């Protein structure tokens, strides 16, 4: 999607120093991906203990059990 936005120059330069990317497009893409991932992790943490994934869930033990069956 093509769009035009105004960005704070100082914030943009600081972001470039941390991100290790060369273009504004890469920088915005990286920022959006990290933003979404951060909120997905937050959503998962909020689900803990609400009947979704048990706190004592051990995927390795289940995988081992399945292999031995």
C-alpha positions as protocol buffer text, in pm:
chain_id: "A"
residue {
  index: 1
  type: UNK
  ca { x: 0 y: 0 z: 0 }
}
residue {
  index: 2
  type: UNK
  ca { x: 141 y: 334 z: -95 }
}
residue {
  index: 3
  type: UNK
  ca { x: 104 y: 620 z: 151 }
}
residue {
  index: 4
  type: UNK
  ca { x: 263 y: 952 z: 241 }
}
residue {
  index: 5
  type: UNK
  ca { x: 338 y: 1040 z: 602 }
}
residue {
  index: 6
  type: UNK
  ca { x: 534 y: 1308 z: 785 }
}
residue {
  index: 7
  type: UNK
  ca { x: 792 y: 1172 z: 1027 }
}
residue {
  index: 8
  type: UNK
  ca { x: 990 y: 1343 z: 1301 }
}
residue {
  index: 9
  type: UNK
  ca { x: 1343 y: 1382 z: 1157 }
}
residue {
  index: 10
  type: UNK
  ca { x: 1525 y: 1325 z: 1488 }
}
residue {
  index: 11
  type: UNK
  ca { x: 1316 y: 1019 z: 1570 }
}
residue {
  index: 12
  type: UNK
  ca { x: 1371 y: 885 z: 1220 }
}
residue {
  index: 13
  type: UNK
  ca { x: 1750 y: 923 z: 1247 }
}
residue {
  index: 14
  type: UNK
  ca { x: 1753 y: 755 z: 1589 }
}
residue {
  index: 15
  type: UNK
  ca { x: 1547 y: 467 z: 1453 }
}
residue {
  index: 16
  type: UNK
  ca { x: 1787 y: 425 z: 1161 }
}
residue {
  index: 17
  type: UNK
  ca { x: 2081 y: 400 z: 1402 }
}
residue {
  index: 18
  type: UNK
  ca { x: 1914 y: 116 z: 1594 }
}
residue {
  index: 19
  type: UNK
  ca { x: 1747 y: -68 z: 1308 }
}
residue {
  index: 20
  type: UNK
  ca { x: 2036 y: -135 z: 1074 }
}
residue {
  index: 21
  type: UNK
  ca { x: 1823 y: -83 z: 764 }
}
residue {
  index: 22
  type: UNK
  ca { x: 1890 y: 151 z: 473 }
}
residue {
  index: 23
  type: UNK
  ca { x: 1552 y: 275 z: 353 }
}
residue {
  index: 24
  type: UNK
  ca { x: 1251 y: 441 z: 514 }
}
residue {
  index: 25
  type: UNK
  ca { x: 1035 y: 167 z: 370 }
}
residue {
  index: 26
  type: UNK
  ca { x: 1242 y: -100 z: 546 }
}
residue {
  index: 27
  type: UNK
  ca { x: 1237 y: 103 z: 866 }
}
residue {
  index: 28
  type: UNK
  ca { x: 860 y: 147 z: 868 }
}
residue {
  index: 29
  type: UNK
  ca { x: 808 y: -219 z: 777 }
}
residue {
  index: 30
  type: UNK
  ca { x: 1037 y: -330 z: 1062 }
}
residue {
  index: 31
  type: UNK
  ca { x: 865 y: -97 z: 1309 }
}
residue {
  index: 32
  type: UNK
  ca { x: 520 y: -224 z: 1214 }
}
residue {
  index: 33
  type: UNK
  ca { x: 626 y: -588 z: 1236 }
}
residue {
  index: 34
  type: UNK
  ca { x: 784 y: -535 z: 1579 }
}
residue {
  index: 35
  type: UNK
  ca { x: 476 y: -344 z: 1699 }
}
residue {
  index: 36
  type: UNK
  ca { x: 241 y: -624 z: 1591 }
}
residue {
  index: 37
  type: UNK
  ca { x: 464 y: -896 z: 1739 }
}
residue {
  index: 38
  type: UNK
  ca { x: 489 y: -710 z: 2070 }
}
residue {
  index: 39
  type: UNK
  ca { x: 111 y: -690 z: 2094 }
}
residue {
  index: 40
  type: UNK
  ca { x: 65 y: -1056 z: 1996 }
}
residue {
  index: 41
  type: UNK
  ca { x: 296 y: -1156 z: 2281 }
}
residue {
  index: 42
  type: UNK
  ca { x: 105 y: -926 z: 2517 }
}
residue {
  index: 43
  type: UNK
  ca { x: -224 y: -1086 z: 2411 }
}
residue {
  index: 44
  type: UNK
  ca { x: -80 y: -1433 z: 2477 }
}
residue {
  index: 45
  type: UNK
  ca { x: 42 y: -1330 z: 2822 }
}
residue {
  index: 46
  type: UNK
  ca { x: -304 y: -1199 z: 2905 }
}
residue {
  index: 47
  type: UNK
  ca { x: -457 y: -1535 z: 2806 }
}
residue {
  index: 48
  type: UNK
  ca { x: -239 y: -1722 z: 3054 }
}
residue {
  index: 49
  type: UNK
  ca { x: -450 y: -1888 z: 3321 }
}
residue {
  index: 50
  type: UNK
  ca { x: -778 y: -1829 z: 3137 }
}
residue {
  index: 51
  type: UNK
  ca { x: -827 y: -2184 z: 3019 }
}
residue {
  index: 52
  type: UNK
  ca { x: -612 y: -2152 z: 2707 }
}
residue {
  index: 53
  type: UNK
  ca { x: -261 y: -2275 z: 2769 }
}
residue {
  index: 54
  type: UNK
  ca { x: -193 y: -2415 z: 3113 }
}
residue {
  index: 55
  type: UNK
  ca { x: 101 y: -2268 z: 3306 }
}
residue {
  index: 56
  type: UNK
  ca { x: 250 y: -2618 z: 3341 }
}
residue {
  index: 57
  type: UNK
  ca { x: 208 y: -2708 z: 2972 }
}
residue {
  index: 58
  type: UNK
  ca { x: 519 y: -2892 z: 2851 }
}
residue {
  index: 59
  type: UNK
  ca { x: 528 y: -2939 z: 2476 }
}
residue {
  index: 60
  type: UNK
  ca { x: 854 y: -3135 z: 2499 }
}
residue {
  index: 61
  type: UNK
  ca { x: 700 y: -3395 z: 2731 }
}
residue {
  index: 62
  type: UNK
  ca { x: 399 y: -3431 z: 2501 }
}
residue {
  index: 63
  type: UNK
  ca { x: 623 y: -3467 z: 2197 }
}
residue {
  index: 64
  type: UNK
  ca { x: 829 y: -3734 z: 2376 }
}
residue {
  index: 65
  type: UNK
  ca { x: 511 y: -3919 z: 2477 }
}
residue {
  index: 66
  type: UNK
  ca { x: 388 y: -3913 z: 2117 }
}
residue {
  index: 67
  type: UNK
  ca { x: 717 y: -4051 z: 1988 }
}
residue {
  index: 68
  type: UNK
  ca { x: 710 y: -4344 z: 2231 }
}
residue {
  index: 69
  type: UNK
  ca { x: 349 y: -4436 z: 2141 }
}
